[in-house]
Amino acid sequence: CCVCGRRGAAVDCCKPRCERSFHLPCALRGLCLTQYFGDCRAFCSRHRPRQAVDRDPEPQTHCLLCLETVGRRKSYRTMVCPACQHAWFHRSCIQAHALHAGSSAFTCMLCRDKEVFQAEMLRMGIYIPRRPPSWETLEAFEGLMETHGRCDAAQCLCPEGRGHAEEEGPWQLLVCRSCAAEGTHRSCSSLTDSTESWECQGC
């Protein structure tokens, strides 16, 4: 491995006549680059692609994701949006953002360009998973789909406790029709079997 010097390096630089190899976990430390699209090509630190941007970040330029300062010039660890050339970020920050955003929502945080931005990030070794953003998955909204499930009466009379609820009868749990944030057993609020809805004291 051209990074750690140990055996077992299975990733070869795809540059013709380059004999350098590295372990995939060593790539980041050794400034090597692996492209996660097409032929999944890999490059050593000498032959990796560079961003074709004519400017370096101005002094005290901050990463748009972590808000820490970036390097004084574009490099392996300091990258820029190729579309607007004003959005700067650390490689580790943009990779973490890509993993959360997925291919459908991964855009430049400043100019919102998607096509040019994603193509450049892929070329520069950023892995972009093909999926919706993590904040739109079913698991993210799972808590919002749950209904209130306990009796909030000042004195709960149910022998099974506040969390017990039955389909009908005195221990049927009714949820406030206005806020849905409080509930009561029929008997705990003296509600008859014919009462179809209930409103908490706050509403």
ABEGO torsion letter per residue (X at the ends): XAAAGBBGBABBBABBGBABBBBAAAAAAAGBBBBBBEAGBBBBAAABBBBBBABBBBBGBBBAAAGBBBBABBBAABBBBAAAGABBBBAAAAAAAAAAAEAAABBBAAAGBAAAAAAAAAAAGBBBBBBBBAAABAAAAAAAABBBABBABABBABAAEAABBBABEAABBBBBAAAGABBBBAAAAGBBAABABBBBAAX
